[in-house]
Amino acid sequence: MKKVPYLVLSILMLVSCAQTKDVSNTDNNAKKSNESYWQQHVDYTMDIDVNGYQYNGKQKLVYTNNSPDDLDKVFYHLYFNAFQPGSQMDVRSLNIKDPDRRVRDRISKLKPNEIGYIKVNSLKQDGVAVSHETVGTILEVTLNKPIKSGESVTFDMLFDAQVPVQIRRSGRNNAEGVALSMTQWYPKMAEYDFQGWHTPPYIAREFHGVWGDFDVTLHIDKNYVVGGTGYLQNPQEVGHNYEDKSKELKLPKGDKLTWHFKAPNVHDFSWAADPEYNHDMITTKSGIDLHFFYKKTMEAKYLKNWKDLQPKTAELMDFFSENVGMYPYKQYSVIQGGDGGMEYAMSTLITGQRNFGSLFGVTAHEMAHTWFQFLLASNESLHPWMDEGFTSYISSKASNKILERNRENPHAGSYRGYRTIVNRGYEESISTHADRYNTNWAYSTGSYSKGAIFLAQLEYIIGAENVAKGLKKYFNDFSFKHPTPNDIKRSMEKVSGIHLDWYLNEWTQTTHTIDYGLKSVDGKTITLERIGQMPMPIDLEVEYTDGSKESFNIPLRMMRGVKPTSATILKDWGWAFPTYTFDVSKDVKSVVIDKSGLMADIKLENNTYPASSR
């Protein structure tokens, strides 16, 4: 990668939009390849006037109904309404057993000038006023006439909003002093798909959006530097905020600057602003511009970490592009803001006062989300394990390589977290809606740890090479779409030839656990037993009394296949049989089930003979 002088930064940002790959028609091309699949489309044009912590907006939304259904209602998310005393987000935090430390009772204590809100003042459908009602974080719109299948309509909206005190993800004046973290800040059309409308109230969990194009103009105090989603269209008009003192700048008079962004084929738009942002940019070897916005007033040690982060971020971008699929845009931004780390379109907001390991780790995770939930836009409310879990899986691999950790199992932490929650009786099925878990602990461990193990354990079942190929197929077949759990299962089945319906069901729709043990070893005869409810294929290593070793693989019968392996393949094991016995050629000294540690067996002490504590 190369450092880019500030003097030429404005020009580079201006042309980056023209150079970007054409992703605007990707979803249409995808539909042609699979005519049974459809998804809605949106085109947003927004003009936003920011005054302190309040703003008013004009929104033009062209909505295309690609579904086979006629729609007589539409729904918008008004996320900022959650940050008000008495909201469902507030009440949920007050009643859940283990509230998020960032939320707790803080919403209940907000004053009127500290709350968040989005107030829709007027809404028109094709120029005619339409009936609408705000119900918590959802705007319910009853249409004047249905939107017929294949038809596009235009909604024109005027709205006012207030940025809440920073509590969760969005807000003003976060713990590190970032003025505006603007995420989920606009009236956002809800998704309608083959399952119908997705309109859950916002209680601080996850998001789901409609693919489309964004054209956003911000009018904001001239002292602010702005970073976020999309390509800046007028860098010459805001260039002094990038320390570009060129005489060719066309800075307007007055107290505000106008920032104009365009973002093609995304399902969200976020931004952040602060008067003390440094703005650095480097370019990866594959030609992606990486932007970094961070407060110049931080301590020297944190400023150094942000400088050191930049080349490592380029390595991350290249790793994910190589191992999942090519990043299709010309730009990505890492922005200090928010309350921890959260992914958005073409960008992430992270807190920045961290040691280097933490700063790199959160960047690796949030950037990986670009692939899992952004480009592969699964419904993270319904299937958070496809979002957080797959992201944890690939970011752990990236960190292991880039930081040269050389860990044999980079996902070991996910296995420990999963076993802990199972042993303490808090596990819930990861088919549970993200909002409906009994505890935050169960949600987090299920989504992050058990979701990561879904892929790591597949390496054990179908082989690491097949999982790597399967991820690429998954990306090629479902990027710019809304994939479901069945889609990742089918991608893995197609590359491996192994049946995985049983695995998807057992691991994601039940809380069945894996527990295999060595029941007995008698001379040359070995007997295994299945103690847990979830069946698995079995890898085991046998050491003989003469010191030689031999590896065996016992396929699970309903897999209808075997992973690539150099082990001796034995007769398959039907899941209904509680025990399995086979003979070897020599007297046995020791036996170990799954030396790789990739099978999530919850009781490791019975996996060896003689018994030991693994």
C-alpha positions as CSV (number, residue, x, y, z in Angstrom):
1,M,0.0,0.0,0.0
2,K,1.1,3.6,-0.3
3,K,0.6,6.8,1.7
4,V,-1.4,9.4,-0.2
5,P,-0.4,13.1,0.2
6,Y,-3.2,15.3,1.5
7,L,-2.7,17.7,-1.4
8,V,-4.0,15.1,-3.9
9,L,-6.6,13.5,-1.6
10,S,-9.5,15.6,-2.8
11,I,-8.9,14.7,-6.4
12,L,-8.5,11.0,-5.6
13,M,-11.8,11.0,-3.7
14,L,-13.6,12.7,-6.5
15,V,-12.5,10.2,-9.1
16,S,-13.0,7.1,-6.9
17,C,-16.7,7.1,-7.5
18,A,-16.2,7.1,-11.3
19,Q,-13.7,4.2,-11.0
20,T,-15.8,2.0,-8.8
21,K,-17.0,-1.3,-10.1
22,D,-20.5,-1.3,-11.4
23,V,-22.4,-2.9,-8.6
24,S,-25.7,-1.1,-9.1
25,N,-27.3,-3.9,-11.2
26,T,-25.8,-6.9,-9.3
27,D,-29.2,-7.8,-7.7
28,N,-30.9,-7.6,-11.1
29,N,-28.3,-9.9,-12.7
30,A,-28.7,-12.3,-9.7
31,K,-32.4,-12.5,-10.3
32,K,-31.9,-13.4,-13.9
33,S,-29.8,-16.3,-12.8
34,N,-32.4,-17.6,-10.5
35,E,-35.9,-16.5,-11.5
36,S,-37.5,-17.9,-8.4
37,Y,-35.6,-15.4,-6.2
38,W,-36.7,-11.8,-5.9
39,Q,-35.9,-8.8,-3.6
40,Q,-37.2,-5.3,-3.3
41,H,-35.2,-2.2,-4.4
42,V,-35.0,1.3,-3.0
43,D,-33.5,4.6,-4.2
44,Y,-33.0,7.2,-1.5
45,T,-32.3,10.9,-2.1
46,M,-31.9,12.8,1.1
47,D,-31.1,16.4,2.0
48,I,-30.3,16.9,5.6
49,D,-29.8,20.2,7.5
50,V,-27.9,19.7,10.8
51,N,-28.2,22.2,13.6
52,G,-26.3,21.1,16.7
53,Y,-27.9,17.8,17.8
54,Q,-31.1,18.3,15.8
55,Y,-31.6,18.0,12.1
56,N,-34.4,18.2,9.6
57,G,-34.6,16.2,6.4
58,K,-36.2,15.8,3.0
59,Q,-36.3,12.3,1.8
60,K,-37.4,11.1,-1.6
61,L,-37.7,7.3,-1.8
62,V,-38.4,5.4,-5.0
63,Y,-39.6,2.0,-3.9
64,T,-39.8,-0.9,-6.5
65,N,-41.9,-3.8,-5.6
66,N,-40.2,-6.9,-7.1
67,S,-42.3,-9.3,-5.1
68,P,-45.2,-11.3,-6.6
69,D,-47.6,-9.5,-4.2
70,D,-49.5,-6.3,-4.3
71,L,-48.7,-4.2,-1.2
72,D,-51.4,-2.1,0.5
73,K,-49.1,-1.0,3.4
74,V,-45.4,-0.1,3.8
75,F,-43.4,0.3,7.0
76,Y,-40.4,2.4,8.0
77,H,-38.0,2.0,10.9
78,L,-37.6,5.1,13.1
79,Y,-34.7,3.7,15.2
80,F,-34.0,6.9,17.2
81,N,-37.4,6.7,18.9
82,A,-36.0,3.8,21.0
83,F,-34.0,6.3,23.0
84,Q,-36.9,7.6,25.0
85,P,-38.0,6.7,28.6
86,G,-40.7,4.0,28.4
87,S,-39.7,2.7,25.0
88,Q,-39.5,-1.1,24.5
89,M,-35.7,-0.8,24.4
90,D,-35.8,1.0,27.8
91,V,-38.2,-1.5,29.4
92,R,-36.4,-4.5,28.1
93,S,-33.1,-3.2,29.5
94,L,-34.7,-2.6,32.9
95,N,-36.1,-6.2,33.0
96,I,-33.6,-8.5,31.4
97,K,-31.4,-10.5,33.8
98,D,-28.1,-9.3,32.5
99,P,-28.6,-5.8,30.9
100,D,-26.0,-4.4,28.5
101,R,-23.6,-2.3,30.7
102,R,-23.9,0.5,28.1
103,V,-27.6,0.7,28.4
104,R,-28.8,-0.5,31.8
105,D,-31.2,2.3,33.1
106,R,-29.7,5.2,31.1
107,I,-32.6,5.5,28.7
108,S,-35.1,5.9,31.5
109,K,-33.1,8.9,32.8
110,L,-32.9,10.9,29.6
111,K,-34.2,14.4,29.6
112,P,-36.3,15.8,26.7
113,N,-33.2,17.5,25.2
114,E,-31.3,14.3,25.5
115,I,-33.7,11.8,24.0
116,G,-33.6,10.6,20.4
117,Y,-36.6,10.9,18.0
118,I,-37.6,11.0,14.4
119,K,-40.8,12.8,13.7
120,V,-42.4,12.4,10.3
121,N,-44.2,15.7,9.5
122,S,-45.5,14.8,6.1
123,L,-45.5,11.8,3.7
124,K,-46.8,11.6,0.1
125,Q,-47.2,8.7,-2.2
126,D,-46.7,9.8,-5.8
127,G,-47.4,13.4,-4.8
128,V,-50.6,12.7,-2.8
129,A,-50.6,12.8,1.0
130,V,-50.9,9.3,2.6
131,S,-52.0,8.2,6.0
132,H,-49.3,7.2,8.5
133,E,-49.0,6.5,12.2
134,T,-45.9,6.3,14.4
135,V,-45.9,3.3,16.7
136,G,-42.7,3.2,18.7
137,T,-39.9,2.6,16.3
138,I,-42.1,1.8,13.4
139,L,-44.0,4.1,11.0
140,E,-47.1,2.3,9.7
141,V,-48.2,3.6,6.3
142,T,-51.6,2.8,4.8
143,L,-51.3,3.4,1.1
144,N,-53.8,5.4,-1.1
145,K,-53.5,2.6,-3.7
146,P,-51.6,-0.7,-3.6
147,I,-48.2,-1.0,-5.1
148,K,-48.7,-3.6,-7.6
149,S,-46.1,-6.4,-8.4
150,G,-43.4,-4.9,-10.6
151,E,-44.4,-1.3,-9.9
152,S,-42.4,1.6,-8.6
153,V,-43.8,4.4,-6.5
154,T,-42.2,7.6,-5.0
155,F,-42.5,8.6,-1.4
156,D,-41.7,12.1,-0.4
157,M,-41.2,12.8,3.3
158,L,-40.3,15.7,5.5
159,F,-39.0,14.8,9.0
160,D,-37.4,16.3,12.1
161,A,-35.0,14.4,14.3
162,Q,-32.9,14.7,17.4
163,V,-29.7,12.8,18.1
164,P,-29.8,11.0,21.4
165,V,-27.1,11.1,24.0
166,Q,-24.7,8.3,23.1
167,I,-26.0,5.1,24.7
168,R,-26.1,2.3,22.1
169,R,-24.4,2.5,18.7
170,S,-25.8,5.9,17.6
171,G,-25.6,9.2,19.5
172,R,-23.9,12.4,20.3
173,N,-20.7,12.9,22.4
174,N,-19.7,9.4,23.0
175,A,-17.3,8.3,25.8
176,E,-14.3,9.4,23.7
177,G,-15.8,12.8,22.8
178,V,-16.9,12.1,19.2
179,A,-19.6,14.6,18.4
180,L,-21.9,12.7,16.1
181,S,-22.2,8.9,15.5
182,M,-25.0,8.8,12.9
183,T,-26.1,5.3,12.4
184,Q,-29.7,4.1,11.7
185,W,-30.5,7.8,11.8
186,Y,-33.1,8.2,8.9
187,P,-36.5,6.8,8.3
188,K,-35.6,3.5,6.8
189,M,-37.9,1.3,4.7
190,A,-38.5,-2.0,6.3
191,E,-37.7,-5.2,4.3
192,Y,-40.4,-7.2,2.7
193,D,-39.3,-10.7,1.4
194,F,-40.7,-14.2,0.9
195,Q,-41.4,-14.3,4.7
196,G,-43.4,-11.0,4.6
197,W,-42.6,-7.7,6.4
198,H,-39.8,-7.5,8.9
199,T,-40.9,-4.9,11.5
200,P,-39.5,-5.8,14.9
201,P,-39.3,-2.9,17.4
202,Y,-35.8,-1.8,17.9
203,I,-34.3,-2.9,21.3
204,A,-30.6,-2.5,20.5
205,R,-30.1,-5.8,18.5
206,E,-29.5,-6.1,14.8
207,F,-30.7,-4.7,11.5
208,H,-32.1,-5.7,8.1
209,G,-32.4,-3.5,5.1
210,V,-33.4,-3.2,1.4
211,W,-30.8,-3.1,-1.3
212,G,-30.6,0.2,-3.2
213,D,-28.8,3.4,-4.1
214,F,-28.3,6.4,-1.8
215,D,-27.7,10.0,-2.7
216,V,-27.2,12.0,0.6
217,T,-26.5,15.7,1.1
218,L,-25.5,17.0,4.5
219,H,-25.4,20.6,5.5
220,I,-23.4,20.8,8.7
221,D,-21.2,23.2,10.7
222,K,-18.1,24.0,8.7
223,N,-15.7,23.0,11.5
224,Y,-16.8,19.3,11.2
225,V,-15.0,16.6,9.3
226,V,-17.4,13.9,8.0
227,G,-16.7,10.3,7.1
228,G,-19.0,7.4,6.3
229,T,-20.8,5.4,3.6
230,G,-20.5,6.3,0.0
231,Y,-18.2,8.4,-2.3
232,L,-17.8,12.1,-1.6
233,Q,-18.9,14.0,-4.7
234,N,-17.6,17.5,-3.9
235,P,-14.2,17.2,-2.1
236,Q,-13.2,20.5,-3.5
237,E,-15.9,22.2,-1.5
238,V,-14.9,20.7,1.8
239,G,-11.2,20.1,1.2
240,H,-9.9,22.3,4.0
241,N,-11.3,19.8,6.5
242,Y,-8.8,17.4,4.9
243,E,-5.9,19.8,5.5
244,D,-5.8,20.5,1.8
245,K,-4.8,24.2,1.4
246,S,-4.9,24.2,-2.4
247,K,-6.0,27.5,-3.9
248,E,-8.4,25.6,-6.2
249,L,-10.7,24.8,-3.3
250,K,-14.2,26.3,-3.8
251,L,-15.2,26.8,-0.2
252,P,-18.7,28.4,0.1
253,K,-19.3,31.3,2.5
254,G,-21.3,30.9,5.6
255,D,-21.3,28.8,8.8
256,K,-22.0,25.4,7.1
257,L,-20.4,23.2,4.5
258,T,-22.3,20.9,2.2
259,W,-21.1,17.3,2.0
260,H,-22.6,15.3,-0.9
261,F,-22.3,11.5,-0.9
262,K,-23.4,8.7,-3.3
263,A,-23.5,5.0,-2.4
264,P,-24.4,2.4,-5.1
265,N,-26.2,-0.8,-4.2
266,V,-26.0,-0.8,-0.4
267,H,-28.7,-1.5,2.2
268,D,-27.7,1.2,4.7
269,F,-26.1,4.6,5.0
270,S,-24.1,5.9,8.0
271,W,-21.9,8.8,8.8
272,A,-19.9,10.4,11.7
273,A,-18.7,13.9,12.3
274,D,-16.3,15.6,14.6
275,P,-14.3,18.9,14.5
276,E,-11.1,17.1,15.7
277,Y,-10.9,14.2,13.2
278,N,-7.6,13.4,11.5
279,H,-8.2,11.9,8.1
280,D,-5.6,9.5,6.7
281,M,-5.9,7.4,3.5
282,I,-3.9,4.5,2.1
283,T,-4.5,2.3,-0.9
284,T,-4.3,-1.5,-0.8
285,K,-2.4,-3.5,-3.4
286,S,-5.7,-4.3,-4.9
287,G,-6.6,-0.7,-5.4
288,I,-9.1,-0.1,-2.5
289,D,-8.9,3.3,-0.8
290,L,-8.9,2.9,3.0
291,H,-9.9,6.0,5.0
292,F,-9.2,6.5,8.7
293,F,-11.0,9.1,10.8
294,Y,-9.8,9.5,14.4
295,K,-9.5,12.3,16.9
296,K,-6.2,14.1,16.8
297,T,-6.6,15.0,20.5
298,M,-6.0,11.5,21.7
299,E,-2.9,10.6,23.7
300,A,0.2,9.9,21.7
301,K,0.1,6.1,22.3
302,Y,-3.4,5.9,20.8
303,L,-2.5,8.1,17.8
304,K,0.5,5.7,17.2
305,N,-1.9,2.7,17.3
306,W,-4.1,4.3,14.7
307,K,-1.1,4.8,12.4
308,D,0.1,1.3,13.0
309,L,-3.4,0.0,12.3
310,Q,-3.5,1.3,8.7
311,P,-1.2,-1.2,6.9
312,K,-2.7,-4.1,8.9
313,T,-6.2,-3.0,7.7
314,A,-5.0,-3.2,4.2
315,E,-3.8,-6.8,4.9
316,L,-7.2,-7.6,6.3
317,M,-9.0,-6.2,3.2
318,D,-6.8,-8.4,1.0
319,F,-7.3,-11.5,3.3
320,F,-11.1,-11.3,3.2
321,S,-11.2,-10.6,-0.5
322,E,-9.0,-13.6,-1.2
323,N,-10.7,-16.0,1.2
324,V,-14.4,-15.0,0.8
325,G,-14.8,-12.8,-2.3
326,M,-13.5,-9.6,-3.8
327,Y,-14.6,-6.4,-2.1
328,P,-16.7,-4.7,-4.9
329,Y,-16.3,-1.1,-3.9
330,K,-13.4,1.3,-4.2
331,Q,-13.5,2.6,-0.7
332,Y,-13.8,1.6,3.0
333,S,-13.6,3.8,6.1
334,V,-12.6,3.0,9.7
335,I,-14.1,5.7,11.9
336,Q,-13.7,6.5,15.6
337,G,-17.2,6.7,17.1
338,G,-20.0,4.7,18.5
339,D,-19.8,2.6,21.7
340,G,-17.6,-0.3,20.8
341,G,-17.6,-1.6,17.3
342,M,-20.4,-1.9,14.7
343,E,-20.4,-2.5,11.0
344,Y,-22.1,-0.3,8.4
345,A,-22.2,0.0,4.6
346,M,-18.6,0.6,3.3
347,S,-17.5,1.6,6.8
348,T,-17.3,0.8,10.5
349,L,-17.5,2.8,13.7
350,I,-15.2,1.7,16.5
351,T,-14.0,3.2,19.8
352,G,-10.4,4.3,19.4
353,Q,-8.7,4.5,22.8
354,R,-7.5,1.0,22.8
355,N,-4.2,-0.9,22.9
356,F,-3.1,-2.1,19.5
357,G,-4.2,-5.7,19.9
358,S,-7.7,-4.5,20.8
359,L,-7.8,-1.9,18.0
360,F,-6.7,-4.4,15.4
361,G,-9.1,-7.0,16.8
362,V,-12.2,-4.8,16.6
363,T,-11.2,-3.6,13.1
364,A,-10.8,-7.2,11.9
365,H,-14.2,-8.2,13.2
366,E,-16.1,-5.2,11.9
367,M,-14.4,-5.2,8.5
368,A,-15.2,-8.9,8.2
369,H,-18.9,-8.0,8.6
370,T,-18.6,-6.4,5.2
371,W,-18.8,-9.9,3.8
372,F,-21.1,-11.5,6.4
373,Q,-24.3,-9.5,6.7
374,F,-23.4,-6.6,4.4
375,L,-22.6,-8.3,1.1
376,L,-24.1,-11.5,2.2
377,A,-27.1,-9.7,3.7
378,S,-28.7,-12.4,5.8
379,N,-31.5,-11.3,8.2
380,E,-29.4,-10.8,11.3
381,S,-32.4,-10.4,13.5
382,L,-33.7,-13.9,12.6
383,H,-30.3,-15.5,12.1
384,P,-27.7,-13.6,14.0
385,W,-25.4,-16.6,14.0
386,M,-24.9,-16.3,10.3
387,D,-23.8,-12.7,10.8
388,E,-21.8,-12.6,14.1
389,G,-20.7,-16.2,13.9
390,F,-19.3,-16.3,10.4
391,T,-17.7,-12.9,11.0
392,S,-16.0,-14.3,14.1
393,Y,-14.8,-17.4,12.2
394,I,-13.2,-15.5,9.3
395,S,-11.8,-12.7,11.4
396,S,-10.1,-15.2,13.8
397,K,-8.5,-16.8,10.8
398,A,-7.3,-13.4,9.5
399,S,-5.9,-12.4,12.9
400,N,-4.1,-15.7,13.3
401,K,-2.3,-15.2,10.0
402,I,-1.7,-11.5,9.9
403,L,-0.5,-11.3,13.5
404,E,1.5,-14.5,13.1
405,R,-0.1,-16.1,16.1
406,N,0.3,-19.6,14.6
407,R,-2.6,-21.1,16.7
408,E,-3.5,-24.6,15.7
409,N,-7.2,-23.8,16.4
410,P,-7.8,-20.0,16.1
411,H,-11.4,-20.6,17.1
412,A,-10.6,-22.2,20.5
413,G,-12.1,-19.3,22.4
414,S,-15.5,-19.9,20.7
415,Y,-15.4,-23.5,21.8
416,R,-14.7,-22.5,25.4
417,G,-17.5,-20.0,25.4
418,Y,-19.9,-22.5,24.0
419,R,-19.0,-25.2,26.5
420,T,-19.3,-22.8,29.4
421,I,-22.8,-21.7,28.6
422,V,-23.9,-25.3,28.0
423,N,-22.5,-26.5,31.3
424,R,-24.2,-23.6,33.2
425,G,-27.6,-24.3,31.6
426,Y,-28.0,-21.0,29.8
427,E,-27.9,-22.1,26.2
428,E,-30.9,-21.4,23.9
429,S,-31.4,-22.5,20.4
430,I,-29.7,-20.2,17.9
431,S,-32.9,-20.3,15.8
432,T,-34.3,-17.9,18.4
433,H,-35.0,-14.4,17.1
434,A,-32.2,-12.0,18.3
435,D,-34.6,-10.0,20.4
436,R,-36.1,-12.9,22.2
437,Y,-33.3,-14.5,24.0
438,N,-33.8,-14.8,27.8
439,T,-30.3,-13.3,28.5
440,N,-27.8,-11.2,26.6
441,W,-25.2,-13.9,27.5
442,A,-27.2,-16.6,25.7
443,Y,-27.6,-14.3,22.6
444,S,-23.9,-13.4,22.5
445,T,-22.6,-16.9,23.0
446,G,-25.1,-18.4,20.6
447,S,-24.6,-15.9,17.9
448,Y,-20.8,-15.3,18.1
449,S,-19.4,-18.6,19.5
450,K,-21.8,-21.2,18.3
451,G,-22.2,-19.4,15.0
452,A,-18.4,-19.5,14.5
453,I,-18.3,-23.2,15.5
454,F,-20.9,-23.9,12.8
455,L,-18.2,-23.3,10.2
456,A,-15.2,-24.5,12.2
457,Q,-16.9,-27.8,13.0
458,L,-17.8,-28.1,9.3
459,E,-14.0,-28.3,8.7
460,Y,-14.2,-31.4,10.9
461,I,-17.2,-32.8,9.0
462,I,-16.5,-32.1,5.4
463,G,-12.8,-31.0,5.5
464,A,-11.2,-27.6,5.6
465,E,-10.6,-27.5,1.9
466,N,-14.3,-27.9,1.2
467,V,-15.3,-25.3,3.8
468,A,-12.9,-22.8,2.1
469,K,-14.4,-23.6,-1.3
470,G,-17.9,-23.5,0.1
471,L,-17.5,-20.0,1.5
472,K,-16.4,-18.8,-2.0
473,K,-19.3,-20.5,-3.6
474,Y,-21.7,-19.0,-1.0
475,F,-20.3,-15.5,-1.8
476,N,-20.5,-16.0,-5.6
477,D,-24.1,-17.3,-5.4
478,F,-25.5,-15.0,-2.8
479,S,-23.7,-11.7,-2.5
480,F,-26.0,-8.7,-3.0
481,K,-28.9,-11.0,-1.9
482,H,-30.5,-12.0,1.4
483,P,-29.3,-15.6,2.0
484,T,-30.9,-17.9,4.5
485,P,-29.4,-20.8,6.6
486,N,-30.4,-23.2,3.8
487,D,-28.2,-21.3,1.4
488,I,-25.0,-21.8,3.3
489,K,-25.9,-25.4,3.9
490,R,-26.5,-26.0,0.1
491,S,-23.2,-24.2,-0.8
492,M,-21.3,-26.6,1.5
493,E,-23.2,-29.6,0.2
494,K,-22.5,-28.7,-3.4
495,V,-18.8,-28.4,-3.0
496,S,-18.4,-31.5,-0.7
497,G,-21.1,-33.9,-2.0
498,I,-22.0,-34.6,1.6
499,H,-25.6,-34.3,3.0
500,L,-25.8,-31.7,5.7
501,D,-29.5,-31.3,6.5
502,W,-29.0,-33.1,9.8
503,Y,-26.2,-30.8,10.7
504,L,-28.2,-27.6,10.0
505,N,-31.1,-28.9,12.1
506,E,-29.2,-30.2,15.0
507,W,-26.8,-27.4,15.5
508,T,-29.0,-24.4,14.8
509,Q,-32.6,-25.5,15.6
510,T,-32.0,-27.5,18.8
511,T,-29.8,-27.4,21.9
512,H,-28.8,-31.0,21.4
513,T,-25.2,-31.5,22.5
514,I,-22.3,-33.7,21.3
515,D,-20.8,-36.2,23.7
516,Y,-18.9,-39.2,22.5
517,G,-16.9,-41.5,24.7
518,L,-14.6,-44.5,24.7
519,K,-16.8,-47.1,26.3
520,S,-14.2,-49.8,26.3
521,V,-10.9,-51.0,24.9
522,D,-10.2,-54.7,25.1
523,G,-7.0,-55.9,23.4
524,K,-7.7,-55.2,19.7
525,T,-11.4,-54.3,20.1
526,I,-12.6,-50.7,20.6
527,T,-16.1,-49.7,21.5
528,L,-17.4,-46.1,21.3
529,E,-20.6,-44.7,22.6
530,R,-22.8,-41.8,21.7
531,I,-23.9,-40.1,25.0
532,G,-25.2,-36.8,23.7
533,Q,-28.2,-36.4,21.4
534,M,-26.3,-34.9,18.4
535,P,-24.7,-37.4,16.1
536,M,-21.4,-36.8,14.4
537,P,-18.8,-38.5,12.3
538,I,-15.8,-39.6,14.3
539,D,-12.1,-39.1,13.8
540,L,-9.8,-41.0,16.1
541,E,-6.2,-41.9,16.5
542,V,-5.0,-45.2,17.8
543,E,-1.6,-45.8,19.2
544,Y,-0.5,-49.4,19.3
545,T,1.6,-51.1,21.9
546,D,4.5,-51.3,19.4
547,G,4.5,-47.5,19.2
548,S,3.0,-47.1,15.8
549,K,-0.1,-45.0,15.2
550,E,-3.1,-45.2,12.9
551,S,-5.9,-42.7,12.1
552,F,-9.5,-43.8,11.5
553,N,-12.6,-42.1,10.2
554,I,-16.1,-43.3,11.0
555,P,-18.6,-41.6,8.7
556,L,-22.1,-40.7,9.9
557,R,-24.4,-42.7,7.8
558,M,-26.8,-39.9,6.9
559,M,-24.0,-37.8,5.5
560,R,-24.0,-40.2,2.5
561,G,-20.3,-39.4,2.0
562,V,-16.9,-38.9,3.5
563,K,-14.6,-35.9,3.7
564,P,-11.2,-36.0,2.0
565,T,-8.9,-37.8,4.5
566,S,-5.8,-40.0,4.6
567,A,-7.3,-41.9,7.5
568,T,-8.6,-45.5,7.3
569,I,-12.3,-45.2,6.6
570,L,-14.5,-47.6,8.6
571,K,-18.1,-48.7,8.1
572,D,-20.5,-45.8,8.7
573,W,-22.4,-45.3,12.0
574,G,-26.2,-45.0,12.0
575,W,-27.2,-42.3,14.4
576,A,-29.8,-44.4,16.2
577,F,-27.2,-46.9,17.4
578,P,-25.8,-45.9,20.8
579,T,-22.6,-47.8,20.4
580,Y,-20.1,-48.7,17.7
581,T,-17.5,-51.5,17.9
582,F,-14.6,-52.3,15.6
583,D,-11.4,-54.3,15.6
584,V,-7.9,-53.1,14.8
585,S,-4.9,-55.2,13.8
586,K,-2.7,-54.8,16.9
587,D,-3.0,-54.4,20.6
588,V,-4.0,-50.9,21.6
589,K,-2.0,-48.6,23.9
590,S,-4.1,-45.4,23.6
591,V,-7.0,-43.9,21.7
592,V,-8.0,-40.3,21.2
593,I,-11.2,-39.0,19.7
594,D,-10.8,-35.9,17.5
595,K,-7.2,-34.7,18.0
596,S,-8.1,-31.5,16.0
597,G,-10.4,-30.2,18.7
598,L,-12.9,-29.0,16.0
599,M,-15.8,-31.2,17.2
600,A,-17.7,-29.4,19.9
601,D,-17.8,-32.3,22.3
602,I,-19.0,-31.0,25.7
603,K,-17.2,-33.7,27.8
604,L,-13.6,-34.1,26.7
605,E,-12.4,-36.3,29.6
606,N,-14.1,-39.4,28.1
607,N,-12.6,-38.9,24.7
608,T,-9.3,-40.6,25.5
609,Y,-8.1,-44.0,26.6
610,P,-6.6,-44.3,29.0
611,A,-8.8,-41.6,30.6
612,S,-7.2,-38.2,30.9
613,S,-8.2,-34.6,31.3
614,R,-7.9,-33.0,27.8
